[in-house]
Amino acid sequence: MSERFRRIFPAPRPVIAMAHVPALPGSPLYDSSAGVQGAIDDVRRDLEILVDEGVDAVLFCNENDRPYLLEAPPVHVAAMARIVGELSPAECPFGVDYLWDACAALGIAVACGAAFMREVMPGVYESDMGLWQPDAAALLRDRSAYAADDLCVLMNVTPEFASPIGSRPLGMRARSAVVSSLAEAILVSGPMAGAEPSLDAVREVREALAGSAPVVLNTGAKAANIAAFAPFVDGVVVGSDLKRDGGTWNPVERERVRRFLDAVRSA
């Protein structure tokens, strides 16, 4: 299954940069005066810097739709599709993530021609959003039904703002996700956006997978810490460290992007 990942991300340790979308219509933090066009303008500015500096891919995500939903309302799907459709870069692959509705992310990705998507699965979690039960079987069957078999699904087995129900070790859960849920890459996150996982957790996943699927550092990657994680990961998703003052919802800064890319390439 990892062939899709390596076809999309041929670099030895690809950098997937977050294109954080402001809050969508109806969300508590939505800027109604700026509207969806204002969100497009904000993301376009960040995207131009990311693409210009040479990131390997970008990932569109509704990061500021707090409190997060487990089921996307139609207006969110429509707004995300408009934003991604207008801004999807020709210079590099792009992906879609909707926090936290995998079916919504899949629909937007298929409609907009994304190369990959990111979501939490498989498993059952207690979370800030309540009881959470992603359905990998339904998602992958929908992918086939939509004739989108080239779409790469990155599976996060350690979601932010949540913890798994059950006692299986992390490495076992990651390995099981590859075997039973056909994960094409395993993402490892810290407890919140911008927070790094423990190095032991990433090492455990790496050892458990034994090369059967790529391991991707999903949160908390920084220019200052990437060298420590580099031996255990095949890629990295980064957002906060590219932003002004390292703040997740701040604008991207060119110098921080350059610093991060230099750190990854020299690790």
Disulfide bonds with the S-S distance in Angstrom:
none
